[in-house]
Amino acid sequence: MMKLKILNLDGFLETIGRCRGPVYQVGPDESRTDLCRSASLQDALRARYRRDRGELSITLVVPDGHDFFRIVAYYAGDC
């Protein structure tokens, strides 16, 4: 599980769009929803991002190790 603060939502969504497995957003009730395959969830993230003035705190679970490191590499380069 990783907790991130996203400052570039478009770049983040591009990165998870290249993932080969699921990327789960963890909700407050510990529910998991796959961000990669849900346009409506991505739209909700965009709305939160705008509401929070260009930043988005998110908790993710990424089961595929390759995808995990892809997101970490993106995040390290974006911060």
KEKE-3310 file (N, C-alpha, C; in steps of 0.2 Angstrom, whole numbers, plus 5000, padded with zeros to 4 digits):
npx = (5004:5003:5004:5000:5003:4997:5002:5002:4990:4986:4997:4999:4987:4990:5001:4996:4987:4996:4999:4999:4992:4979:4977:4973:4963:4962:4948:4941:4934:4942:4938:4942:4945:4947:4957:4963:4954:4942:4933:4924:4928:4940:4936:4930:4941:4947:4938:4939:4953:4952:4944:4952:4962:4973:4980:4980:4977:4980:4977:4985:4985:4995:4996:5005:5022:5030:5021:5020:5033:5034:5024:5030:5042:5037:5031:5042:5050:5041:5039)
npy = (4994:5011:5028:5043:5060:5068:5079:5082:5077:5073:5067:5057:5049:5045:5037:5027:5022:5015:5004:4986:4978:4978:4994:4999:5010:5014:5015:5025:5016:5004:4998:4993:5000:4998:5009:5009:5004:5012:5024:5033:5034:5040:5052:5057:5058:5069:5079:5080:5084:5096:5103:5103:5111:5108:5097:5080:5068:5051:5034:5019:5002:4991:4977:4971:4970:4976:4986:4993:4999:5007:5017:5022:5027:5036:5045:5049:5056:5067:5074)
npz = (5000:4996:5000:4992:4986:4974:4961:4948:4940:4927:4921:4931:4928:4915:4918:4926:4916:4908:4915:4917:4925:4938:4947:4962:4970:4987:4998:5011:5019:5017:5005:4988:4972:4955:4947:4934:4925:4925:4920:4926:4939:4937:4932:4944:4952:4945:4948:4962:4963:4956:4965:4977:4973:4964:4970:4975:4987:4989:4991:4987:4981:4973:4965:4955:4953:4943:4939:4951:4953:4941:4944:4956:4951:4942:4951:4959:4950:4948:4959)
capx = (5000:5006:5000:5004:5000:4997:5002:5001:4985:4986:5003:4998:4983:4994:5006:4992:4985:5001:5000:4997:4988:4975:4979:4967:4962:4959:4944:4941:4931:4946:4936:4947:4942:4953:4958:4964:4948:4936:4933:4920:4932:4945:4932:4929:4947:4948:4934:4943:4959:4951:4941:4958:4966:4978:4983:4976:4980:4977:4980:4985:4987:4997:4999:5010:5028:5032:5017:5022:5039:5032:5021:5035:5047:5034:5030:5049:5051:5036:5039)
capy = (5000:5017:5035:5048:5067:5069:5086:5082:5072:5070:5063:5051:5045:5042:5032:5021:5019:5011:4998:4980:4975:4983:4999:5000:5015:5011:5020:5026:5009:4999:4995:4994:5001:4998:5015:5009:5002:5015:5031:5037:5035:5045:5059:5059:5060:5075:5084:5081:5087:5103:5105:5103:5116:5105:5092:5075:5063:5045:5028:5014:4995:4989:4970:4969:4973:4981:4992:4997:5002:5012:5022:5025:5031:5043:5049:5052:5061:5072:5078)
capz = (5000:4996:5000:4987:4985:4966:4959:4941:4939:4920:4921:4935:4925:4910:4920:4927:4910:4905:4919:4914:4930:4941:4952:4966:4975:4993:5000:5018:5022:5015:4999:4983:4965:4950:4943:4927:4921:4927:4918:4930:4945:4935:4932:4951:4954:4942:4952:4969:4961:4955:4972:4982:4970:4961:4973:4977:4991:4987:4994:4981:4981:4966:4965:4950:4955:4938:4939:4957:4951:4936:4948:4960:4946:4940:4957:4961:4945:4947:4965)
cpx = (5005:5002:5004:5000:5002:4997:5001:4996:4985:4991:5002:4993:4986:4998:5001:4989:4989:5002:4996:4992:4983:4979:4973:4968:4959:4954:4944:4938:4936:4944:4941:4943:4948:4952:4959:4958:4941:4936:4929:4924:4937:4942:4931:4935:4949:4944:4937:4949:4958:4948:4947:4963:4973:4983:4978:4979:4976:4981:4979:4987:4989:5000:5004:5016:5030:5028:5019:5028:5038:5029:5026:5040:5044:5033:5037:5051:5047:5036:5044)
cpy = (5006:5023:5040:5055:5068:5077:5087:5076:5069:5066:5057:5047:5042:5037:5026:5018:5015:5004:4992:4977:4980:4988:5001:5006:5012:5017:5020:5019:5003:4996:4997:4995:5002:5005:5015:5008:5006:5023:5036:5038:5040:5052:5061:5061:5067:5081:5085:5085:5095:5107:5107:5108:5113:5100:5086:5070:5057:5039:5022:5007:4993:4982:4968:4973:4978:4987:4997:5001:5008:5018:5026:5029:5037:5047:5053:5057:5067:5076:5084)
cpz = (5000:4996:4996:4988:4978:4965:4952:4939:4932:4919:4925:4931:4919:4912:4922:4921:4906:4909:4916:4918:4933:4946:4956:4970:4981:4996:5008:5022:5020:5008:4993:4976:4961:4946:4936:4922:4922:4926:4923:4937:4943:4935:4939:4954:4952:4946:4959:4968:4960:4962:4977:4979:4968:4965:4975:4981:4990:4990:4988:4984:4974:4966:4961:4952:4949:4938:4945:4956:4946:4940:4953:4956:4944:4946:4959:4956:4945:4953:4965)
residu = (MET:MET:LYS:LEU:LYS:ILE:LEU:ASN:LEU:ASP:GLY:PHE:LEU:GLU:THR:ILE:GLY:ARG:CYS:ARG:GLY:PRO:VAL:TYR:GLN:VAL:GLY:PRO:ASP:GLU:SER:ARG:THR:ASP:LEU:CYS:ARG:SER:ALA:SER:LEU:GLN:ASP:ALA:LEU:ARG:ALA:ARG:TYR:ARG:ARG:ASP:ARG:GLY:GLU:LEU:SER:ILE:THR:LEU:VAL:VAL:PRO:ASP:GLY:HIS:ASP:PHE:PHE:ARG:ILE:VAL:ALA:TYR:TYR:ALA:GLY:ASP:CYS)
# end
